[in-house]
Amino acid sequence: MQFLPKIFDPLTRAMDKEDNFPEQDSLADYLNMLLPSMRAWGEDLGEMDFYVGRSWLEVRDHDNFHDTILHVFNEGGEYLRIINGDIGKGGWQLMEDGSNRMILNYGKNAELYKLAFLDPPFFILQKHGDPHRRKYWVMGLEGSVRGLEWREYAEKLYNDHQEESNSMMYAAIIIIVIIAAFVLFSLF
């Protein structure tokens, strides 16, 4: 990237693949770091094609978490929680106020979640309430995240976001070059 002028230094640093993935102590720490800059690139819960009818594998950073938990949000508000092959049923619905919040009913419990990020293969919800408890409900498309440890999930989220950011920066550079060329040629 040395051919770009100094004014593009921040862009070239952001596009440099040699940047190391930052080390964090927990999945929540990674998400706290990544999500603020990513949310604008994600989808909304109203765009149900992105998550309805798909199998979402839960990801946790607990050392003693060894279960395979799938979550399926079916049309009509049916919710399935499949823990190591055992299926439990519940329901889900979106808040009608356009707030990107979902009510999840399972067993005798009803819980409120706010969308943190949705962009397959990532589906991350944030439980309403005390952030010191389990802050995020982290899922990924089963085929995309199966076998990944939580750090690998966070790194995949980071790398996918970097690729999107890089694509946008490349597009911006190309547009700037085209505009500059147009202005330059119009002067002659």
N, C-alpha and C positions, 0 to 999 in steps of 0.2 A: 504494500500500500504506500510505498515511499514516493510514488509518482504524484500523489495528491498534494496540493499546497498546504502550508502550515494551518491555514484557517480550518481545514478539515481534520485536524489532529484529534479532537474529541470523537468524531465519527470513526476515524480509522482505529482508534483505541477500542471503541465499542465493537468493531467488526473483527478485531484480532482474535483468532481462534486460540491463541496461546494463553489467553486469560484463564486463570485457574478458577475452578468452582470453589466459592468461599465455604469454609468449614463452619458448621453450626452444631450445637449440642442436641437439638431436638427438631422434630418435624415442624412443630409450631414455630420455632425460631426461623427455620427456612421460609415458612409461609409468611410470617410477619415481614421478612425481608423482601420476598418476591412479589407478593400479591398486590401491594399498592401500585406498582408500576404496570402490572399485568391486567388488572380489572377492566380497563378500558378496551382491551382486546378480546375479552370474553363475551359469551352469549348471555342472554337473559333466561330466566326460568319459563317465561312465556313462549320461548322457542323450544317447544317440547320435543321436536324431532331430534334434538341433540342428546336427549337422555331417556326418553320414554321407550320401553321395549328393549332396552339394552341391559346387559349384565355388568354391574359395577362391582369390582373387587375392592374390599376395604383394605386400607393401608394404615398401620399404626407403628409407632416407634417404641413400643414396650418390648423389653427383652423376653417377657414370658407370653407374648402374643403369638400363638402358633395356629390359630384357627383359620380356616378359609371361610370368609363371610362374603357372600354375594348379596347385592341389593338390586332389585328389579322394580322399576316404577312402570306399571302397565297402564294402558289407556283405561279410562273409566275410574281412575283413582285407586286401583288395586296395587298394593305394595307387598312384595315378597322379600323376606329375609331368609337366606339359605345359609345355615351354619353347618359346615362339614357335611353337607348333603341333606340335612334336616330342614324342612321347609316350614316357615311360619308366615302367616298372612296378616296383613293390616291394610291401612289405607293412607292415601296422601291426597292433599289438595293444595292449590296455590291460594294465597291471600288475594282477594279480589281488588285490593287497593293499588296494584301495580308496584308493590314494594320489593319484589324479588324475594318473597318469603314463602316458605312451605310449611304446612302443618303435617306432621307425620303421626299417625295413630298406629300403635303396635301394642297388642295386649290391652292392658287397662290404662296405658300411658298415651298421652298426646304431647308432642313436643313441637316447638317452633324453631325453625332454622331459617337463616338468611343466606342467600347465595354469596359465596366468597369468590368462586371462579368456576366457570364452565366453558370448556373448550376441549371436546374429545381429543385426546383420551383422558382428560382430567375433569373431575367433578368434585368440587370442594364446597361444603356447606359449613356455616358457622352457627353453632347453637346460641340462641338468644339467652342472655343471662350472664352468670358469673364466668368471666374469661379465665379464671384460675383453674377451673375444672377443665375437662377435655374441651378445648376451645374449638377445634376443627374436626369435622367429620370428613375424612379424606378417602376418596375413591378414584379408581381409574378403570377404564374399559378392560375387561378381563383379559382379552387377548393381547393387549398392549402392555399391561403391567404385571402379568403373572410372572412369578419368580423374582421380582425386583424387591430388594430390601428398601426400607423407607428412605435411606440416603440416595439410593439409585433412583427412586421415584422423584425425589426433590431435584436431583441432577438432571433427569429427563425433563422435568418441568422447566428448569432453568435453561437448558439447552434449546428446547423448543421455543421458548420465549426469545432467546437470543437470536435464533434463526428468523423469527417474525420481525424482530427489531432491525436486524441486518437487512432483511428484504425491503423494509420500509425506508431505511437509510439509503440503500442502493437506488431505490425508485426516486427518492428526493434528490440525490446527486444527479441522476440522469435528467430529471426535470429541470434542475438548475442549469446543467450544461446545455440543454436544448434551448432554454430561455436565453441564456447568455449568447449562444450562437445566433439565435434569431435576432437579438438586439444588435449584436456586432455586425451581422450581415445587412441589417436594415439601415445602418449608419453609412454604408458604402453605396 
